[in-house]
Amino acid sequence: MKIWVDADACPVVIKEILYKAAERTKTQLILVANRYMKIPKSTYIEFLQVQSGLDVADNRIVEKMAPKDLVITSDIPLASKVVEKGGFGLNPRGEIYTAENIGERLSTRDFLDTLRSSGIETGGPASLTKRDRQSFANSLDKILTQNDFSS
């Protein structure tokens, strides 16, 4: 089993947590992005660069991932495809995407997109807090422990 990262938009602090987790659990970690990114030298950490373009990285992740793989993303449509394919989705704030909650997340996202396209300012996401980072680390540990990614 592998951990895939939608790396273009993933915060550096979250990537650092993932690097440590990959080493600790001996789990393959693949960062996918359309621009070059420096990663630590490790048997367990890879970088996959894709061409620029809308959803190119997302599509590559969905194409390459297997059921039970974990995908780190804040992109709700990508998370939906991951869950549909039998994988786990986790956002940088520690929220686990599941078959039970992804429909609601998609509806909320679509609603906000509609508001924005009609000229209503909805604001962006707040900066990651220390609590968010801890929540992410806890959720990551829970997923890795319960699903034994290291075997």
CORNORVEN-V611590 format. One record per residue. N is the residue number from 0. RES is the residue in one small letter. SS is DSSP state (~ for helix, > for strand, _ for the rest). OMEGA is omega in whole degrees, 0 to 359 (NA if undefined). Layout:
BEGIN
n:N res:RES ss:SS omega:OMEGA
n:N res:RES ss:SS omega:OMEGA
END
This chain:
BEGIN
n:0 res:m ss:_ omega:186
n:1 res:k ss:> omega:172
n:2 res:i ss:> omega:178
n:3 res:w ss:> omega:181
n:4 res:v ss:> omega:170
n:5 res:d ss:> omega:200
n:6 res:a ss:_ omega:181
n:7 res:d ss:_ omega:184
n:8 res:a ss:_ omega:182
n:9 res:c ss:_ omega:180
n:10 res:p ss:_ omega:181
n:11 res:v ss:~ omega:182
n:12 res:v ss:~ omega:178
n:13 res:i ss:~ omega:177
n:14 res:k ss:~ omega:179
n:15 res:e ss:~ omega:176
n:16 res:i ss:~ omega:180
n:17 res:l ss:~ omega:178
n:18 res:y ss:~ omega:180
n:19 res:k ss:~ omega:180
n:20 res:a ss:~ omega:179
n:21 res:a ss:~ omega:178
n:22 res:e ss:~ omega:183
n:23 res:r ss:~ omega:185
n:24 res:t ss:~ omega:182
n:25 res:k ss:_ omega:181
n:26 res:t ss:_ omega:179
n:27 res:q ss:> omega:180
n:28 res:l ss:> omega:180
n:29 res:i ss:> omega:177
n:30 res:l ss:> omega:182
n:31 res:v ss:> omega:182
n:32 res:a ss:> omega:179
n:33 res:n ss:_ omega:173
n:34 res:r ss:_ omega:183
n:35 res:y ss:_ omega:181
n:36 res:m ss:_ omega:178
n:37 res:k ss:_ omega:179
n:38 res:i ss:_ omega:178
n:39 res:p ss:_ omega:174
n:40 res:k ss:_ omega:182
n:41 res:s ss:_ omega:173
n:42 res:t ss:_ omega:188
n:43 res:y ss:_ omega:185
n:44 res:i ss:> omega:180
n:45 res:e ss:> omega:173
n:46 res:f ss:> omega:178
n:47 res:l ss:> omega:179
n:48 res:q ss:> omega:179
n:49 res:v ss:_ omega:178
n:50 res:q ss:_ omega:175
n:51 res:s ss:_ omega:177
n:52 res:g ss:_ omega:182
n:53 res:l ss:_ omega:175
n:54 res:d ss:_ omega:180
n:55 res:v ss:~ omega:179
n:56 res:a ss:~ omega:180
n:57 res:d ss:~ omega:181
n:58 res:n ss:~ omega:179
n:59 res:r ss:~ omega:179
n:60 res:i ss:~ omega:181
n:61 res:v ss:~ omega:180
n:62 res:e ss:~ omega:187
n:63 res:k ss:~ omega:185
n:64 res:m ss:_ omega:177
n:65 res:a ss:_ omega:174
n:66 res:p ss:_ omega:182
n:67 res:k ss:_ omega:173
n:68 res:d ss:_ omega:179
n:69 res:l ss:> omega:178
n:70 res:v ss:> omega:178
n:71 res:i ss:> omega:181
n:72 res:t ss:_ omega:171
n:73 res:s ss:_ omega:180
n:74 res:d ss:_ omega:185
n:75 res:i ss:~ omega:177
n:76 res:p ss:~ omega:176
n:77 res:l ss:~ omega:179
n:78 res:a ss:~ omega:179
n:79 res:s ss:~ omega:179
n:80 res:k ss:~ omega:179
n:81 res:v ss:~ omega:180
n:82 res:v ss:~ omega:179
n:83 res:e ss:~ omega:181
n:84 res:k ss:_ omega:177
n:85 res:g ss:_ omega:179
n:86 res:g ss:_ omega:176
n:87 res:f ss:> omega:174
n:88 res:g ss:> omega:179
n:89 res:l ss:> omega:178
n:90 res:n ss:_ omega:184
n:91 res:p ss:_ omega:176
n:92 res:r ss:_ omega:176
n:93 res:g ss:_ omega:179
n:94 res:e ss:_ omega:178
n:95 res:i ss:> omega:177
n:96 res:y ss:> omega:181
n:97 res:t ss:_ omega:176
n:98 res:a ss:_ omega:182
n:99 res:e ss:_ omega:185
n:100 res:n ss:_ omega:186
n:101 res:i ss:~ omega:179
n:102 res:g ss:~ omega:178
n:103 res:e ss:~ omega:180
n:104 res:r ss:~ omega:178
n:105 res:l ss:~ omega:179
n:106 res:s ss:~ omega:179
n:107 res:t ss:~ omega:179
n:108 res:r ss:~ omega:180
n:109 res:d ss:~ omega:178
n:110 res:f ss:~ omega:180
n:111 res:l ss:~ omega:176
n:112 res:d ss:~ omega:178
n:113 res:t ss:~ omega:178
n:114 res:l ss:~ omega:181
n:115 res:r ss:~ omega:182
n:116 res:s ss:~ omega:177
n:117 res:s ss:_ omega:174
n:118 res:g ss:_ omega:180
n:119 res:i ss:_ omega:180
n:120 res:e ss:_ omega:181
n:121 res:t ss:_ omega:181
n:122 res:g ss:_ omega:179
n:123 res:g ss:_ omega:179
n:124 res:p ss:_ omega:177
n:125 res:a ss:_ omega:176
n:126 res:s ss:_ omega:177
n:127 res:l ss:_ omega:177
n:128 res:t ss:_ omega:176
n:129 res:k ss:~ omega:178
n:130 res:r ss:~ omega:178
n:131 res:d ss:~ omega:180
n:132 res:r ss:~ omega:179
n:133 res:q ss:~ omega:178
n:134 res:s ss:~ omega:177
n:135 res:f ss:~ omega:181
n:136 res:a ss:~ omega:180
n:137 res:n ss:~ omega:179
n:138 res:s ss:~ omega:178
n:139 res:l ss:~ omega:180
n:140 res:d ss:~ omega:179
n:141 res:k ss:~ omega:180
n:142 res:i ss:~ omega:181
n:143 res:l ss:~ omega:181
n:144 res:t ss:~ omega:183
n:145 res:q ss:~ omega:185
n:146 res:n ss:~ omega:176
n:147 res:d ss:_ omega:180
n:148 res:f ss:_ omega:187
n:149 res:s ss:_ omega:181
n:150 res:s ss:_ omega:NA
END
